[in-house]
């Protein structure tokens, strides 16, 4: 009789166990916050610098004043005057005139 008990235990050990599917993990709030931070710190400064082109066009059409443009774009003007980006900024402005 002990041999029968061994065979039953062995068959039970050989039967495959049911594998439960993994639960989907949600990305959560952290990803949304990370995207917002990336947008603010990476994309907005780039958009600010690139907006000098349309502002130049508006200045040429006398929609905005020289003083307003000079004040708002003072950091971009500094980049133009003190870094090697000067020619690139001039080229980009000329695209909008």
N, C-alpha and C positions, 0 to 999 in steps of 0.2 A: 503493500500500500504506500509506503513512502515514495516509491518511484512515480506513482501517478501524481502525487502532490508536486513533485519536482517538475514534471512535464507541464502541468498547469501554470506553475509560476514562470517557467521558461517561455511559454507561449504568450503569457501576459506581458512579459518583458520585451518580446519581439514585435508585438503589435504597435504600429505607429501611433504616436500621440497626436492629438489634434493640435495644430499650430494655429494660434489665434493671430489674425492679421494685426499688423502694427497700427497703432492709432496715429492718425495724421496730426502732426503738430502744427499749430497755427503759427504764423510768423510773429504775431503779436504786435503790440504797440511800439516796441523798440525799433522795428524796421521803419515805421512811419516817421518816427522822431529822427532817426538817422538820415532818412531822405530829406527831411525838412532842414536839418542842419547842413547837409551837403548843398542843398539849394541855396541857402542863405550865404554860406561862406565861400562857395565856388562859383555858382552861376550868376548871382546878382552883381558881383564886382565886374565880371566879364560883360554883362549886359550894360552896366553903367558906362564902361569905357567905350563900348560899341555905340552907345546912344549919342556920342558926340557927332556922328555922321548926320543923322536926322536933325540934330540941333543946329549944325552948320547950315543945312538947307533952310531951316526956319529962319535963321539969322539973315541969310542971303535974300529971303523973300520979305524981310522986315516984319516978321511975326513976333520974334523975340528981340530984346535989346542986347547990345553988346555987353553992357554991365551985368545983366542977368546971366548971360552965357559964361562970361568970364568968372563970375562968382561961383556958379554951380559946377563948372568944369575946372576949377582951380587945380585939383589933384591931377587931372589928365594933362593940363597945360604944364604942370611941373614935370610929369613923366616925359612930355615932349621936349622940354628944355634941358633936362638933366640926365636923360638916359638915352641909350641907342635906339629907343623906340620912336624917336622924332620923325624920321623919314616914313616909317610905317603909318604913323598917325596922320601925317600930311597926305599920304597916298589914299588912305581910307576916307579922309574928309573930301578929297577931290572926287571921289566916286559919287558923292551926294550933291555936288554942285551942278 
